[in-house]
């Protein structure tokens, strides 16, 4: 029988209202049960007088200027950071926030569920029926194999007794060796097949489509670019102005993870991963940048992160991210695939010369708001007699465009 666990009070409208207000006004700097930019708010109503909290939340700067001892102590403890004033919050709003931060779930066990006991009693019977069926099938298979083996031995004995080889007939390998045309044809066929296989193998050298290495810190593009809809160019900002998209600095990660120290996205988790795994990876980030989570300061003790490069073109190939991602406005997914769905990033496209040429032949130049191409487009469109030029017609197949 199963005893379900029930959490009491979690649906209280006051707690829910307080949670909404906390997420709107407080969550950027405060956590409930641990220190962040500001102190942990759990038990705040026990540590401070209610009237003092009303004044502090609405205008902390005024209390510091007036020399309030508790206000000055908090101000100095957090290195002179000034708390944002919230004059729009009423006493009732503040009470609701405190009710949420002080809330401790009460867990009780309910009565056993009758359905569960019925299922548990039925389970052994189903297992017995299943096992009996397996045993019967096994016995039948063993019997079939025994009779088949006896039959095969009998047939083999009969064939060996009836067969008398003719000494005048050459073995098949000798007959084959005497037929020079057949030997020559066979050699040619094997040579061509081997040459084709060698060509196919050689053409795959340097093509790493599907390459999916395990990184030293697990980074889920599915969570960041997919669930949280973070723009690719927020992290890979160099793609706007540079040849390379760049590996994001860990400081960019800390822009968010300074306040996000644990993973709370319990829904739609990738198969094989849980919240504890993602939280542990965030701790690796903190260790790499030297972030003291408890005191909210950088220690200066950093560790290098040796990221493994996935997309890598030969040295003689020139590719400019800014030209494609910024000027041409091509989506990152065109070359890198649906990264917003990738738990572990992999190389989506082959990145071969033929693949690039096909794209240049099929892609039209988008002139909307793009004055860079407008004049040359007008001249070349008359030359080719078309209304819209492809990248190839604009010179996208010239060798010097990609090789220098």
C-alpha positions in Angstrom: 0.0 0.0 0.0 1.2 3.6 -0.7 1.0 6.5 1.7 0.9 9.7 -0.4 2.7 12.8 0.8 0.7 16.1 0.9 2.2 19.6 1.3 0.0 21.7 3.4 -0.4 25.5 2.8 1.3 25.7 -0.6 -2.0 26.8 -2.2 -2.7 29.6 0.3 -3.6 32.7 -1.7 -1.5 34.9 0.6 1.6 32.7 -0.1 0.9 32.7 -3.8 0.5 36.5 -3.9 3.7 36.9 -1.9 5.5 34.6 -4.3 4.4 36.7 -7.3 5.5 39.9 -5.6 8.8 38.3 -4.6 9.6 37.2 -8.2 8.6 40.6 -9.5 10.5 42.9 -7.1 13.0 40.9 -5.0 14.3 37.9 -7.0 16.9 39.9 -8.9 18.9 40.5 -5.7 17.6 38.1 -3.1 17.1 34.4 -2.6 14.8 32.9 0.0 17.2 30.4 1.7 20.7 31.6 0.7 22.7 34.8 0.4 22.8 36.5 -3.1 23.5 40.1 -3.8 21.5 40.8 -0.7 20.8 38.7 2.3 18.6 35.6 2.4 15.0 36.6 3.2 13.9 33.5 5.0 12.9 34.5 8.6 13.3 38.2 8.0 10.2 39.0 10.0 11.8 37.2 13.0 15.1 39.2 12.7 13.6 42.6 12.3 10.6 44.6 13.6 7.6 44.7 11.1 7.4 48.5 11.1 11.2 48.7 10.5 10.8 46.4 7.5 8.1 48.6 6.0 10.3 51.6 6.2 13.4 49.8 5.0 11.7 48.3 1.9 10.1 51.6 0.9 13.2 53.8 1.3 16.4 52.2 2.6 18.6 55.2 1.6 16.6 57.5 3.9 17.1 55.2 6.9 20.9 54.9 6.2 21.1 58.7 5.9 19.3 59.1 9.2 21.8 56.8 10.9 19.5 53.9 11.8 21.9 51.4 13.4 20.4 48.3 11.7 20.2 50.0 8.3 23.8 51.2 8.5 25.0 47.7 9.6 23.3 46.1 6.6 24.7 48.8 4.3 28.3 48.2 5.5 27.9 44.4 5.5 27.1 44.4 1.8 29.9 46.7 0.8 27.8 49.9 0.4 25.2 48.4 -2.1 22.1 50.5 -2.0 18.8 48.6 -2.0 16.2 49.7 -4.6 13.3 51.7 -3.0 9.8 50.3 -3.4 7.4 53.1 -2.4 4.7 51.5 -4.4 4.4 48.5 -2.1 1.7 48.7 0.5 1.9 47.2 4.0 -0.3 44.3 2.8 2.0 43.6 -0.2 5.1 43.5 2.2 3.2 41.2 4.6 2.5 38.9 1.7 6.1 38.8 0.6 7.2 38.1 4.2 4.6 35.3 4.4 6.1 33.7 1.4 9.7 34.0 2.5 8.9 32.8 6.0 6.8 29.9 4.7 8.0 26.4 5.7 6.1 23.6 3.9 4.3 21.2 6.3 4.5 17.6 5.0 1.9 15.1 6.1 1.2 11.5 5.1 -2.3 10.7 4.0 -4.1 7.4 4.4 -3.0 4.5 2.2 -4.6 4.4 -1.2 -6.8 1.3 -1.8 -6.1 1.1 -5.5 -2.4 0.8 -4.9 -2.9 -2.2 -2.6 -5.0 -3.9 -5.3 -2.3 -3.3 -7.9 0.4 -4.6 -5.6 -1.6 -7.8 -5.0 -2.1 -8.3 -8.7 1.6 -7.8 -9.6 3.0 -11.2 -8.3 0.3 -13.1 -10.3 1.2 -11.3 -13.5 4.9 -12.1 -13.0 4.1 -15.8 -12.4 2.1 -16.0 -15.6 4.8 -14.3 -17.6 7.5 -16.6 -16.2 5.5 -19.7 -16.9 5.0 -18.6 -20.5 8.7 -18.0 -20.9 9.5 -21.5 -19.6 7.0 -23.2 -22.0 8.5 -21.3 -24.9 12.0 -22.3 -23.9 11.0 -26.0 -23.7 9.5 -25.9 -27.1 12.6 -24.3 -28.6 14.9 -26.8 -27.1 12.7 -29.7 -28.4 12.6 -28.2 -31.9 16.4 -27.8 -31.9 16.9 -31.4 -30.8 14.7 -32.9 -33.6 16.2 -30.5 -36.3 19.7 -31.6 -35.3 18.8 -35.3 -35.6 17.3 -34.7 -39.0 20.4 -32.8 -40.2 22.8 -35.6 -39.1 20.7 -38.2 -40.9 20.7 -36.2 -44.1 24.4 -35.6 -43.9 25.1 -39.3 -43.5 22.9 -40.2 -46.5 24.5 -37.6 -48.8 28.1 -38.7 -47.9 27.3 -42.3 -48.6 25.7 -41.6 -52.0 28.2 -39.0 -53.3 31.2 -40.4 -55.2 33.4 -37.7 -56.7 34.5 -38.1 -60.4 38.3 -37.8 -60.6 38.0 -36.4 -64.1 36.2 -33.2 -62.9 38.5 -30.4 -61.7 37.7 -28.6 -58.4 36.0 -25.3 -58.9 39.1 -23.3 -58.0 41.2 -25.0 -60.7 38.5 -24.5 -63.3 38.4 -20.8 -62.3 42.2 -20.5 -62.6 42.2 -22.0 -66.2 39.6 -19.4 -67.4 41.9 -16.3 -68.0 39.0 -14.0 -69.0 37.2 -14.8 -65.8 40.3 -14.1 -63.7 40.9 -10.8 -65.5 37.3 -9.7 -65.1 37.4 -10.5 -61.5 40.6 -8.6 -60.9 39.2 -5.6 -62.7 36.0 -5.7 -60.7 37.8 -5.9 -57.4 40.2 -3.1 -58.4 37.3 -0.8 -59.3 35.4 -1.6 -56.2 38.5 -1.0 -54.1 39.3 2.3 -55.9 35.7 3.5 -55.3 35.9 2.6 -51.6 39.3 4.4 -51.3 37.9 7.5 -53.0 34.9 7.5 -50.6 37.2 7.2 -47.6 39.6 9.9 -48.8 36.6 12.3 -49.5 35.6 11.9 -45.8 38.9 13.1 -44.4 38.4 16.4 -42.6 34.5 16.1 -42.7 33.3 16.0 -39.1 29.5 16.1 -39.5 27.9 14.7 -36.4 31.0 15.4 -34.2 29.8 15.7 -30.6 32.5 16.0 -28.0 31.8 16.1 -24.2 32.8 19.5 -22.9 34.5 20.1 -19.5 31.4 22.0 -18.3 28.1 20.8 -19.6 26.4 23.6 -21.5 22.8 22.9 -22.7 21.9 24.9 -25.7 18.4 23.4 -25.3 18.0 25.2 -22.0 19.7 28.5 -22.9 18.8 29.0 -26.5 15.6 26.9 -26.4 13.8 27.1 -23.1 15.1 30.6 -22.1 15.3 31.9 -25.7 18.7 33.6 -25.2 19.8 35.1 -28.5 22.9 33.4 -30.0 24.7 36.7 -30.5 24.3 37.6 -26.8 27.0 35.0 -26.0 28.7 34.8 -29.4 28.8 38.6 -29.8 31.9 38.5 -32.0 29.7 37.1 -34.8 28.3 40.6 -35.4 31.6 42.3 -36.2 34.3 39.6 -36.7 35.4 36.7 -38.8 35.0 34.4 -35.8 31.9 33.9 -33.6 34.2 33.5 -30.6 34.1 31.4 -27.5 32.0 33.4 -24.9 33.9 34.6 -21.8 32.9 33.0 -18.5 32.1 36.6 -17.4 29.2 36.5 -19.8 28.0 33.3 -18.0 28.3 35.1 -14.7 26.0 37.9 -15.8 23.2 35.5 -15.2 24.7 32.8 -12.9 25.8 35.3 -10.3 22.1 35.1 -9.3 21.3 31.6 -10.6 23.2 29.1 -8.5 20.9 26.2 -8.9 18.7 24.7 -11.7 15.0 25.1 -11.1 13.6 24.1 -14.5 12.1 20.8 -13.4 9.8 20.5 -16.5 11.0 19.2 -19.9 14.3 17.8 -18.6 16.4 16.0 -21.2 16.5 12.2 -20.9 19.2 11.1 -18.5 19.6 14.5 -16.7 18.2 15.9 -13.5 18.2 19.1 -11.5 21.1 18.0 -9.3 23.3 17.4 -12.4 22.7 20.9 -13.8 23.3 22.5 -10.4 26.6 20.6 -10.1 27.7 22.0 -13.5 26.9 25.6 -12.3 29.2 24.9 -9.3 32.0 24.0 -11.9 31.5 27.4 -13.4 31.8 29.1 -10.0 35.1 27.2 -9.4 36.4 28.2 -12.8 35.8 31.9 -12.3 36.7 31.9 -8.6 33.3 32.9 -7.3 32.6 32.6 -3.6 28.9 31.8 -3.6 28.5 32.3 0.2 30.1 35.7 0.4 29.2 36.8 -3.1 32.7 37.9 -4.0 35.4 36.8 -6.5 38.4 35.1 -4.8 40.8 35.6 -7.7 41.5 31.8 -7.7 40.5 30.9 -11.3 40.8 27.7 -13.2 41.1 27.5 -17.1 38.3 25.8 -18.9 39.6 23.8 -21.9 36.6 23.9 -24.3 36.7 21.5 -27.2 36.2 23.1 -30.6 33.5 21.6 -32.7 33.3 23.6 -35.9 36.7 23.9 -37.5 37.5 24.9 -41.1 40.9 24.3 -42.8 43.4 27.1 -42.5 43.2 27.9 -46.2 39.5 28.7 -46.0 38.3 32.2 -45.2 34.8 32.5 -43.7 33.5 35.7 -42.1 30.7 35.4 -39.6 29.9 39.1 -39.7 29.4 38.9 -43.5 26.9 36.1 -43.2 25.2 36.6 -39.8 25.1 40.4 -39.8 25.3 41.8 -43.3 23.4 38.9 -45.0 21.1 38.3 -42.0 21.5 34.5 -42.2 20.1 32.7 -39.2 22.7 30.8 -37.1 20.5 27.6 -37.5 21.2 27.6 -41.3 24.7 26.3 -40.8 24.6 25.1 -37.2 21.3 23.4 -37.2 18.5 23.5 -34.6 20.9 24.4 -31.7 17.9 25.4 -29.6 17.0 21.7 -29.5 20.5 20.3 -28.8 21.3 19.2 -25.2 24.9 18.5 -26.4 26.0 20.6 -29.3 27.2 18.7 -32.4 28.3 19.6 -36.0 25.1 19.8 -38.0 26.4 20.4 -41.5 29.4 18.9 -43.4 30.9 22.3 -44.0 32.4 21.1 -47.3 33.3 23.3 -50.3 30.4 21.7 -52.3 28.0 22.4 -49.5 29.0 26.1 -49.4 28.8 26.4 -53.2 25.3 24.9 -53.3 24.2 27.4 -50.8 25.7 30.3 -52.8 23.9 29.1 -55.9 20.5 28.7 -54.3 20.4 31.8 -51.9 19.1 35.1 -53.2 20.5 38.4 -52.0 18.2 40.1 -49.6 18.2 43.8 -50.3 15.7 44.9 -47.7 17.4 47.6 -45.7 20.8 46.5 -47.2 22.3 49.5 -49.0 25.7 47.7 -49.2 24.5 45.6 -52.2 22.0 47.9 -53.8 24.0 49.7 -56.5 25.9 46.6 -57.6 22.7 44.6 -57.6 21.1 47.0 -60.0 24.0 46.7 -62.5 24.3 42.9 -62.3 20.6 42.2 -62.4 20.5 44.0 -65.8 23.5 42.0 -67.0 21.9 38.7 -66.1 18.4 39.7 -66.9 16.9 38.7 -63.5 15.1 40.6 -60.9 16.9 39.1 -57.9 20.5 37.9 -57.9 21.9 34.8 -56.2 25.1 35.0 -54.1 26.9 33.1 -57.0 25.9 35.8 -59.5 27.2 38.4 -57.1 30.7 36.8 -57.2 30.1 34.2 -54.6 31.9 31.5 -56.7 35.1 33.4 -57.2 38.0 31.4 -55.7 39.5 34.5 -53.9 36.3 34.9 -51.9 37.1 32.0 -49.7 40.8 31.1 -50.5 43.6 33.6 -50.1 
